[in-house]
Amino acid sequence: MPNELQPFHEVRRIINETQVSSKGNDGRFLKHLLSYSDFQFGKEVAGMDYRERSDGERISNWMVDIYILYDITNKLTAFHGQNNSLSAIGRSDVAFPYLERSLSLLSPWLIYLDSNAGKRSDWYSEDQIDDLLKHLLRIHHNMATTTITRRKFDAAEGHCQQCLAYSKRLKVEGEEKTTSVVDALYTYCILRNNQGNLSGAINFAEERYNILVMAYDPGHRQVQEAAGALITTLIRKGDLLSLSDAERYAEVTYSTLRDKKNGIDQNSEEVALGAFNLADLMLLRKGDLTKAEGLARECLRIRSLVYGSNHFNIGNACGLLARVLRQQGHFGDETRGFYERALAITQGNEGADGVNVGSISTNIGSFFYESARVQTATDLKREQQMLGKFHYENGYRIYLKLYGANHPDTKLIASQMARVLKGLQ
């Protein structure tokens, strides 16, 4: 790219042509394009709404920040976020500096507009301000997700607050506004879940669910997803009242999904999720395990039609079915096969240190521990115990890395692992 100062219209032409060409999908070239743009447009002039180039030309800050620098930075964020050669954590690590750059470009504009609220309608339209809020909302959402994954909860709290505040400020109405608000609530729910504050997570999940129930009919995809998230959080809390509430939601949800008058595709993910949640609750409450097995198999059947064989949701369905079969006392090849498939799929999606890999490893450890207890042959019993020890240790390693030694889930795995070690003595 030219390294000398060029006329503004020529710079815009080069940037536009580059972005629509094949080079616009090349992360290294986009990085060069960002450096080129920084060089060409110079620095902002303190207290003024323009920047001045070394040749004296003045250019609108709004034009440069929003339509050029942010646009390129946003493309770089997307490029690195979609780089499947990296793990999910690796992708977020590479993309995060570009999210920070985007925030540094856009946040001052909102502060500036808010401090000049009486005049801003003369300068910028409501649509422009709404676009700014949408951009900021997207950035804070991505940064919240990344900081939650990194266990930096103080930073995540700030990003979640901004997500919710910006979503409520949007002037746009209807589905777009509703989706923005409930997505922000869900991000907060995820944060509270990761903090172990399940009562707080339930509050955000319930608020999200109630908004969607008021906005859409019972069979709407977002209503069903919100019901699923609320049920999952109630299950995690685990006390009798929460599980009772969760089962009530799950029964109503699954009945709605199966009601033909709602016109829901019976081979859709919505129905699969409804079956999953109800089976999971029946398992937790030690209810009708035969019905739970039927629901779990139905979930797996539907998801096998909807997704490819290695999709994360297939792994979840395999894990649930394995747990139901284990609870029924089935310790044979079928149960083991579902567990191993769930582990392989989840590792493929999350990497070796994923939180769900830790959960499945622990479940497999329990499977082998319980299997060993019913074995009569000494050699087979010890083999099962050693396999249980291996999977418990892997689950413990992951939870220790993600949560630390004092987290309740880490302590639980440590106690489970101790049982196996005692049996091996």
N, C-alpha and C positions, 0 to 999 in steps of 0.2 A: 504494500500500500504506500501511497505517496507520503514522504516524511516532511514535506514542506506545507506551509499554510496555503489553503485553497479557498476559493469563493464559497460562500455558504451553500448556494444552489448546487455546486459541484460536489460538495461533501454529502449533501442529502442524496444526490443521485447515486453516488458510490455506495452509500449505506443501504439505500433501498434495493439497488440491483444485487448487492451481495446477499441480502437477507432472503430474497426470493430465488436465488440460485442454489445449487447444490452445496455451496460453501456455507449457506445459512444454516445447515444442519451439522456443521463441523465445529465441535467445541473449541478446538485450538484456533480456528479462524475467527470464530465469534469473539474469543478473548483478544485477538489482535484488533478486531474491529472496535471493541470497547476502548482499548488503549488509543487507537487512532482518533476516535470521537472525543475522548478526553483532551487529547492534544489540540484538536481543531477548534474546540469551542471555548477554550480558555476558562478563566475563573469568574465566579459571581462577583458582582460589585456590592459591597456591604450597603444594606439599606435600600437597594434598588431592585427592580423586578427584571433586570437584564444582566447579561454578562458581556464583558468587553474583550475582544480578541486583541492580539498584539498588533494587528494592523488597524485597530481603532474601531472595527465594525462591532455594533451592538446587536445582540441576539436575545430574544425572549427566553427567560429562564424556564417558563412553563413548557415551551416548545422543546427545549433541550432536555430538561429533566424527565418529563413525562413521555414524550413521543420519540425520543432518541435513546438517551442513556438508560432509562428504565426498561424500554422495549428490548434493548440488547441484553441487559442484565437478566431480565425475565426469561429470555430465550436460553441463556446460559444455565439458569437455574433448572429449567425444564430439561435441557440436554443432560445434565449430570444426574438429575432425578430419575431419568429413564435409562440410565446406563446399566443394562442387565449383566454386564461383566463384573459388577461390584455387588456386594451384599447390600441389604436395605440400609444397614448402618453406614456402610462405606459410601453409598450414594448420598445419604443425608450429610455426611461429613464434608464431601466435596462441594455439595450445593449450598451449604450453610453460609459461607462467606458472601455468596451472591445474594442471598436473602438479606443479609446484613447491609450490603451495598444498596439494595432496593429500598430498604427501610430508611436508610440515610438520605436517599433521594426524595422520598415521598412524604415522610413524617413532617419535615419543616413546612411543607405546603399546607398541611391541615392546621398546624399551629398558626401559620400566617393568616389563613382564611378565617379561622376562629377569632383571632385578635382583631380582625377588620370586618366583623360580621355585618356591620351596618352598611358597608360599601361593597362587599364581595359580590352581591347580586348584579352590581353594575359592571364588574370585571369578568366574572365567570358564571356560566349558567348552572342551574341545579343539576342538569345532566352531567356536566363536567365534574362537579363536586361529588355526585354519586359515583361516577367512574373512579374518582380518587379513593373514595371510601371502599369500593369493591376491590381495588388493587391492594389497599392496606389490609383489608380483611383477609385476602388470600395469603398475603405475606405472613401476617401474624398467625394464621392457621398453620401454615407450613413450619413456622418457627416454633409454635407450641408443640406440634407433633414431634419435631426433632428434639427439643429440650426435654420432653417427657421421656423419649427413648433414651436420652443421655442421663436420665435421673436428676436433671437440674430443675427441681420443682419450683424454686423461687422465680427463676426466669420464666418457666412455663406458666406460672400464675399470672404474671404480667401480660404475657401474650394472650392467654385465655380471656383476661379482663378486656383487653382491647378488641378481641374478636367479638365478644358479646356487645360491647359498647358500639362498635362500628355497625354491626348488623342491625341494631335497633335504630341507628341514625339514618339508615338508608331511606330515601324518599320513595323508592320504587315500592309498589304494592303487589299483592297477590302471591303466587307460588314462589317467585324469586325472593321476596322478602321473607316469607315463611321458611324457605329452605335455608336462607342465610342465618336466621335466628336459631333454628333447631340444630344446624350444624355446629354453631358456636356452643350451644348447650351440651351437645354430645362430646365436643372436645374437652369441656370442663368435666364431664362425667368420666372420661378416660383418665384425666389428671387425678381426680379424686380416687378412682379405683387404684391407680398406681401408687398413690400415697397411702393406701390402706384405709382411707376415710370412706367406708362403704355407705354410711348414712348420708354423707354429702353427695356421693355418687348417685344414690337413689333419688335424692331431691332433684338433681339436674335431669336424671332420666325420666322421672315422672312429669316434670315440667315440659320436657320435650314431647313426651307421649301425649299429654293433654292438649298441647297446641295443635298437634297433627290430627288428633281425633276431632277437634273442633273445625279444622280446615278441610278435611277430606272424608270420603266415605270409608267404612270399616275395612274394605278390601284393598285400599290404596297401598302401594308398595312401601311408602315411607311410614305409614301407620304400622305396618307389619314389622318393619325393621326396628322402629322405636319400641314396639312391644317386646321384640326379641332382646333388645339391649336392656330394657327394664327388667325383664325376667332373668337374664343372665346376672345382673347386678344383685337382684334379690337372692338368687341362688348363692352367689358368693358370700353374701352376708350370713346366710346359713341358719339363722335362728328360726324357731318354729313359726313365728308370725310372718317372717319374710318369705319362708318357703310356702306357707299357706297362700299368701298373696300372689306369689309367683305362679303357683299351680292354677289359681283362679284366672289370672291373666292368660296363662297358656291354654287352658281349656276353652275360654271364650275366643281366643285368637284362632285356635285350630278349627273350632266349630265354624267360625266366620269364613275361614279359608275354604272349607269343604262345602259350604252352602252354595249350591249351583246358581242361585239367583244373583250372587255377587259377580258372576262371570269370570272367576279367576281360573287361569290355566292350571289344571291339576298336576301338570308336570313342570311347574315353575319352582324357582328357588324360594318364593314366598311360602309355598306349601311344604317344601322340604324343611325350611327353617321352623315352621310351626310344628311339624312332626318331631324335629330334633329337640326343641325346647320342652315339649310335653313329655317325650321319652326321658329326657335328662332329669326332669323333676320327679317322674315316677321312680326312677332309679334312686335319686337322692332320698326320697321319702319312703323307699322300700315298699312301693305300692305294687301294682299289677305288672310284674316283670314280663309276663307273656305278652301283654299289650305293649309294654315298653320295647320289647324286642321287635314286634311287628312294626312299630313306628320308626325305630332306628333303621330297620331294613328298608322301609319305604323311603326314608330320607336318603339313604345311600343309592337306592334305585333311581330316584329322581335326579340327584346330583350327578350320577353317572351319565344321564342323558343330557344334562345342562352343560356340564363342564368337561374339560379334558381329564385324562386319567391322573394327572399330577397336580390338579388344582388344590389349593389350600382347603377348600370346603369339603373335598373328597376325603382328605386326611382327617378332618374333624368328624365326619360321619363314620369313618372306619374306627376312630378312637371311641366314639360313643357306643357303637355296636359291640366292640370288644369289652367295654366296661359292663354292659348289660349281660353279656354272655358269662363274663367272669362272676358277676353277682349271682347268676343262676347255678354256679358251680361247674361251668364248662371250662376245663383247663387243657383242652386238646389243641390240635393243629389249627382249627378254624379260628379260635380266639387269638392264638399266638400270631396267626397270619394277618388278622386285622390290625393287631397292635403294631406289628413290624411294618406293615404298609403305611399306617398312620405316621409312624416315626420317620420313615424314608421320605414321604411327601412333605412333611413339615420341615425336615432338615433341608430339603431342596428349596423350600420357599423362604426359610428364615436364616439358614446357615446353622452351623454347629452349636452356636451359643444362643439361639432364640429362646424366648421365654416359654413358648409352647412346646419346644423340644424338651425343655426341662420338665414340664408338666407330664408329657407323654412318657418320658424316661422313668419318672417316678411311678407312674401307673403300671408300666411294664415291670418295674421292680416289685411292686405289690403283687402282680400276677404270678411271677415266679416264686415269690415268698409263699403265697397261698398254695400254689401248685406243689411246692416242696412239702408242705404240711400234710398233704394227702397221699404222698408217695410212700410205698412200703419198702421198695428196694433202696438200700443205703447209697449205692453209687448214683442212682437217678436223683435221689433226694439232694445229695451234695451238688450235683450238676445244676439243679434248679436253684439252689441257694447261691451258688457262684454267679449264675446269670442274674439273679436278683440283686446281688451285691454290685455287679458291674453297672446295672442301669440306675440303681439308687445313687451310686457315686457320681455318675454322669449328671443326674438331676441335681444333686447337691452342689456339684461344681458350678453348674449354670446359675442356680439360685444364689449361691454365695457371691458370684461375680456380679450379678444384676442387683441383688438386694442387700447383701451384707449378712453377717452371721446372726444378727439380732432380729431379723425379719421373721414374723411368725411362720411363714411358709418354709423358710430355710431351716428353722428349728424343727418343724414337723418332719421334714425329710431326714434330718439328722437322727431323730428318734426312731424313724422307720428303718434307717440304715443300721442303727444299733441293734435292732432285733435280729437282723440277718447275721451280723457279725457274732452275736451271742450264739446263734445256732451253729455257726461254723467252728466254734471253739471245741 
